């Protein structure tokens, strides 16, 4: 018989709250971590795949239960690598803490004025969710007292230390040495090991969950080999076949994200872009539209996409092969969240195929090669996209009625079917001439 939350030591009030929001059975990482946090006093490194419920394991349940709401002090600090991840953690904690209105949870991130956060900090605060930069700023201003911190939590620690290593180390130095450290990570790069060695207690415990396949259960890993000139057409063919599903496309650079975003918009895909050069307000708006399903395709750099947790992401596309194995883990982990199924497709050029074996060996996964769409299918797909662009084009209001009348006279005797056939034939003739021109260059 599988364990329930009651078996893990969760109190009745929290159990009832979980039931209200349709969370019934704990994930593997929750089964292992929740009793440890509640019953033991040691530091913890929890190694678990993205999308397995790590956030719930540290915040949703055990820390909420360990909070003493009678104390008017900060007892828990949770660090997130990005504002987007922090916002999700903050929202979840508020949702699950609603069973006890005495527990106060606040978020400290960039994009919000310091003044407003200073006002919030004047009130009673028990749990702080923060990005390292903003927390250090407030510490330097002496506007927040972290001397009472009992628990310091790092979520997605491997992603955080990659870009924010110095900030994280400075925060370790600011909190009391008696603080219990809870570190959650999907991989164990050298910098994480160094942090563990330098700041966690010598008797720290490591718990692994679902790590026998770090490439994520429920994800199909595929790659397709293309020539550079056909890369966009192959992607458009893939996206059109999955229209209506939500997915994320990863690019290496901001310039590539912008260029691809323009191409998808030109082809009338419901898409949005996020990268580090966009203002926080724009990033928040795009992420909100994606999370609510108004945007179906998100094009992102690795840094901007850190911490994205959207349940309905059906696929991930690596438009560029990632530089590290850890990056692939985090990219593919954006799909198949919390037990669902997903697809991770990597679009490769011929010289990159040799690198796939390294990803398979390091991550314990198996890629399947899928043949790229043939030229006939690509041409048909592009023609469908062309037809859709026509359908979605808004009428030109500057055209005079006299000129429109002349155009109508030309087509006057054609039926709708005849007009479609002629317009389609004209387009296909144009494509044929264009392709011949490319071949003759």
N, C-alpha and C positions, 0 to 999 in steps of 0.2 A: 504494500500500500504506500503510495507516494506521500511525502511529507506535506503538511499544510502550514500556513503561517503560524497557527496556534502551536504547532510542534517546535517552532523555532524560538519561542519565548516572546512572541509579540502579544501585547496586552489586548484585551477585548475591545477597547475603544478604537485602537488602530485597525484591528481586524474588521470591525464594523465599517470603518471608513473605506477600507480596501474593497469590501463587498459592494459598497455604494457605487464605486467607480469601476466595477467589473474586473478587478484584479483578484483572481481566485487562487492560482497555484504558483508558488515561488519557482524561479529559475534555478539552475544548478549553482550559479555563483551566489545567489541569495541564500540558498540552503546551507552553503558552507560558511559564508561571511557573517550573516546576521547573528547566529549563536556565538561566534567567536567575539564579535564586538560587544555583545551583551554580557558575556560570561568571563572574558579574559581581560587582562589589563595591558597586554603587550602591543607594541607597534606592529603594523600589518602592511605587507605588500600583497595586493590581490592582483593576480595575473589572469586576465580574462578577456575574451574577444569583445570587440565593440558590438553593441546591440544585445548584450546578454543580461542587462539589468543591473549593471554595476552601480549606477546612480541610486537606484532604489535600495541596493544593498547597504550603502553607507548613509543615505540621507532620509529616504522615504520612511524608514522604519527605525533602525536601532538608535540613531542619534536623536531623533525626535523623542524617543522613549527615555533616553538618558538625560535629556535637558531638565534642569530644575527651574521651572518658570517663576519660582519665588525669589530667585536670585536676579538682581537687576544688573547683570554683567554679561559680556560677550563670552560664551562658552564654546562655540564652534566657529571655525573659519574654514570655508570651503573655497579652494582656488580653482578657477576655470581658465583655460588657455585663451578663450575669446569671449567677447561680450555675448555672442549668440548662444554659446554653450552655457554661460552663466545665467542668462535669461531663462533658459529652459530649466536649469536646476532650481532657480529661484521660484519659477512658476509651479514646478512640481512640489517643492517643499511647502509652499503656501496652500496648495490643493490638499496635500495629505495632512498638513498640520491643522486644518480647519476644524478637526474634532476637538482641539484645545485652543481657544482664542487667546489664551494667556501667553502662548509661545509666539515670539516676535522674530520674523525672518526679514532681512533687508538685502538688497542687491547694490553693490558698489562697482559701477562700470564706467568706462568712457562713454561719451555721447550724451551724458546727463551732466548738468552743471554741478560744480563742486558745492555751490551755495545750497542747492536743494538737498544734497547729501549731508552737508553739515547740519542742516535742520533735522533730518531724520536721526542722525547720531545723537541728538540731544535727548531723544526718547530712550526707553528701555529696549535693548537689543540682545537677543540670545544667540541667533545664528546669522553670520555674515557670509554671503556668497559674493566673491569678488574676483576681478582680474588682478594679477600681480601688480601691474603698473599703477592702477588707481589706488589699491590698498597701500602701497608704499608712499604714494603722494600724500594720502591722508595721515599716515604714520609720521612722515616728515613734518607735516603741519601740526603735529601733536593734537589732531582732531579725533583720533580714535585710540582707545586703550585696549591693546591686545595682551596685556599682562595677565589677564584672567583666563586666557584661552586654555581649555582642557583638551580640545581635539583640533588638530590641523589636518585637513583632508586635501589631497591632490587628485582631481579627476582628470582622466586622459593625461596622466603624468608624462608619458613619453612624448606626446605632442607639445606639451607645455615647455619642457626643458629644452626642446630643440631650438626654440626662438627666444625663450625667456629665462635662460639658465641663471643669469646673474640676479635677476629680480627674485626668482624663487629662493636662491641661496640667502639673499638678504632678509627675506621673510622668515626663513628658518631661524635666523639669528635674532629676530625680534620677538618671537613668541617664547614663552617659558620653556626651559629645558625639560620640564616635567610634562609638557603637552604630549598627548598620545598622537602619533603620526599614523595616518591611514592613507596609503598610496594605492591608487587604482590605475592600472596600465594594461595595454594590449600587447606590448612588446617590452623587451628588457635591453635597450641599447646601453652603451658604455656610460653615458651621462647619468642614467637612472641608477645603475649599479654604484656609481661614485656617490650620488646623493644618499643612497641607502647606507653606504659605508661611513659617510661623514656625519650624518644627522640622525639616523634611526638607531635605536638601542641595539646592543649586540645580540640580544635574545629575540629580535624581531622575527615574526613568523611570516612565511610566504605561503599563500594559498593559491593553487591553480584550479581553474574551472574551465571545462570545455576547450582545453588547449591541445588536445590530441589532434585537432585539425585547425591550426591557427588561421587557415584560409576561410574559415566560417562555414559551418554546416548550413545547408539550405541554399548555398550559392553555386551556380554553375559557372565555371571559369572557362572562357573561350577566347580565342584570338583569330583574327583574319589578316591575311597578308595583302597589301595593296601597293600600287605605285603612287608616288607622291601626288601626281596630277589628278588621281581619281579618289583621293582620300575623302574629300567633302561629299562627292556623289555617293560613295559607299555609306557614309554616315547618314545622309539624307534618306537613303533607301531604308536603312535600319530604323530611323525615327518614324518614317511614314507608316511602316508596318506595325509600329507600336503606339500609334497616335491615341491619345486618351490616357495612356499610362504615364506615371511620373518617373523621371529619371534625372541623373546628374552626369554631366560630361566634364571630365577633368582635363585641363590644359596646363602646361608648365609655366607659361608666362601670361602677364596681364594683357600684352599685345595680342596674343593668340586668343584669349578669352573675348576681347573686344571684337576681333575680326570674325570669329565664329558666331558671336552673338548677332552681328550685323547680317551674316549670311542666313541664319535661322529666321531672323525677323523678316528678311527679304522674301523668304519662302513661306511666310505666314505661319510659322510655328509659334505656339504659346510658350515663350521662353523669356528668361531673364539672366543677367550676369552679375557675379559678385567677385571682387578682388580688392586688394588692400588699398588701392588708390581712390576707390569710391568713398564718398562721405559715409559716416556711420548711419545717417538718416536714410540714405539711398539703400544701403545694405539691409537695414532693418525692414524697409518697405518691401524690397524684393523677397527677403526671407519670409516675411509675413504672407505675401501672396503665394509663395511656393508651399508654405506649410498649410495654408487654407485650400490649396488645390487650384487656385486661379491661374497659376503658372505651372505648366506641365514639365518643362525642361529647364534645369538650372545649369548654367555653364560657369565653372569656378576654377580658381587656382587652389592648390592644396592648403595654403595658409588661410584663405578666406573661408574655406569649407570645413575647417576644423570644428568638431562638435555638433555638426548638423545631425539632428535626430528627428527624422520625419518617417512615420511608420509605413507610408504607402509608396516608398521608392521601389519601383519594380526592377530597375536596372541601373548599372553604372557603366559609363563608357570611358575608357582611358584613351583619349584622343592622342595623347603622347604617353609613351611608356614611362612610368615613374623611375626616379633615380635610385630609390632604395626599396628594399623589401618591406620595411616598416610603413613606407608611404602607400604601398600597394595594399597592405593590411587595412589601413585606415580608409583608403578610397573604397575598396570593395565592401568594407564594413558599413557603408552608408545604406546598403540594401540588405534584405533579409533580416530586418530588425526584429528582435524578440521572437524568434522561431518561425518567421515567415520565409517565403522562398524568394530568390532573386537571381539576377544574371549580372556577371561582370565581364564585359567585352573589351578587349584590347585591340586597337587597330595598329598593326605593325607594318613597317617597311622591311624588305627582304633582309637587310643587313642586321635587323634587330631580332630575328627569329632565334638566333643562337643564345640570346639572353634568357629565353623562357625556361630552359632547364635549370638555371640558377634559382629562379623564383619557385619552381616546383620542389627542388631539393631543400631549399631553406625553409619554405613555408609548409611543406607537407601537403601540397595540393596537386591536382592534375588538370592541365589545360587541354581542351579539345579544340583542334583546328576546325574552323568552319570556312567553307569556300565562299569567296566574295561573290556578290551578285554579278551575273553575266551582263554583257553590254546591252542585250535586249531588255532585261529587267530594269537596268539603270535608265535606259531611254524612256521606257514606259513610266517609271516612277517620276522622272523629271517632267514628263508631259503632264502627269497628274498634278504635280506641284504647280506647273504653269497654269493649268486650268483653274486650280484653286486660287491662284493669285488674281486671275481675271475675276473670279466670282467675288473675291473680297475687296476688289478695287472700288473705291468710292467714285461716283460720277464726277466728271470735271464740270463744275458750274460755270466756268468762264466761256464754254463753247456756246456760240450763238445759236438761236433756234433755226436760223436760215441755213447754217452749215450742217446742223444735225438733220435738217430736212433733206438736204442733198445726199447725205450718207444713207438715210432711210430709203430714198428713191432707188439707190443702187441695189439694196437688199430686198426691195419691196416684194418681189415675186418668189422669194425663197421661203420654204417652210422652216420651222425651227430646226428640224432634223437636218435639212440640207445646209443650213447656215453652219451648224456645228461641224458637219463633215468637211465643209470647205475651209473653215477656220483651222480645224485640226490638220487637214492636209497641207495648208499653207505653213503651219508651224513645223510639221515634220520635214517639209522640203527645206525650210530654213535651217533646221538642225543638221540635215544631211549636207547642205552646202558649207555650213560652219565646220563640220567635222572634216570634210575634204580639205578645207582651207588649212586646218591645223596639221593634217597629215602631209601636206605639200610644203610646209615650212621647213 
